[in-house]
């Protein structure tokens, strides 16, 4: 056998060995340790080239940037790393000795390795999407169960609360001369009214309140809510700015419940805004969706709060300052309109609540 044939055969064996080893690395890879996986691939691939002592490998991808040595761009071959038919990275081989070159088979080798890396990244993306979907379904199930429980609780509380209010008013009318008794009855009535409002919020959260959806322009409702809350802004020394894209943005919605969304989000933003802080209310639309944003300059949301912000009875406010139902009510109303609400922290300070409602 001639020397050149032996050399070619030796190179093919190295390439096949590399393909096998890379396949083994990817099959056994920990999906959460991509950098270590890519390092192992780069070292393995370097050894498969005709001149490994003069070859360096670079894997450039969003999740990891791996280089086996000093990169020399003067002579190189590359292959794209595609994720779901879209280039998301690149595999590059460099030769540091200008007198040397690449074999044609070496281009085929990195093409195959890049394809395997892309398959691996697709598997990682699918696995993470499945995990996220599972968490979202579990969260939706918990909210559904809570909705059923709160609907039952609200229904059971309505009648006794109505009786307490009714008999307290009657008793108050008959005790007009006893100022002490009247004062006590006023406290009973005030607390019963507060409890009734909590029950209403429970029913909103449980979607037990009847809906009367109709085609409406959301812009006047946003402006009306802001006008009504103008005094609250001034009292709390909080500024606001309104950014409405168009004067007419129509969708099918329940007018009362839409107002509930706007009020609760703005009141929440005012509460958490510092003195002289700014609340920004934005509204815009595309062909299928109307988007409402309420942005504050408050302390923002912790990771724990972000995970629980729409759960009923969860609140970061002091005891007595809130029932923990305002945002869960908003979540329930948005869901009943087949919309989506998302809470996130701003890049500098404060938080943003974004509501997307289908037209």
HELIX and SHEET records of a PDB file:
HELIX    1   1 UNK A    3  UNK A   27  1                                  25    
HELIX    2   2 UNK A   34  UNK A   47  1                                  14    
HELIX    3   3 UNK A   52  UNK A   54  5                                   3    
HELIX    4   4 UNK A  104  UNK A  174  1                                  71    
HELIX    5   5 UNK A  179  UNK A  205  1                                  27    
HELIX    6   6 UNK A  218  UNK A  228  1                                  11    
HELIX    7   7 UNK A  230  UNK A  236  1                                   7    
HELIX    8   8 UNK A  255  UNK A  272  1                                  18    
HELIX    9   9 UNK A  303  UNK A  308  1                                   6    
HELIX   10  10 UNK A  326  UNK A  336  1                                  11    
SHEET    1   A 4 UNK A  64  UNK A  67  0                                        
SHEET    2   A 4 UNK A  55  UNK A  61 -1                                        
SHEET    3   A 4 UNK A  86  UNK A  95 -1                                        
SHEET    4   A 4 UNK A  76  UNK A  83 -1                                        
SHEET    1   B 2 UNK A 213  UNK A 217  0                                        
SHEET    2   B 2 UNK A 250  UNK A 254 -1                                        
SHEET    1   C 5 UNK A 239  UNK A 244  0                                        
SHEET    2   C 5 UNK A 278  UNK A 285  1                                        
SHEET    3   C 5 UNK A 289  UNK A 295 -1                                        
SHEET    4   C 5 UNK A 351  UNK A 358 -1                                        
SHEET    5   C 5 UNK A 340  UNK A 345 -1                                        
END                                                                             
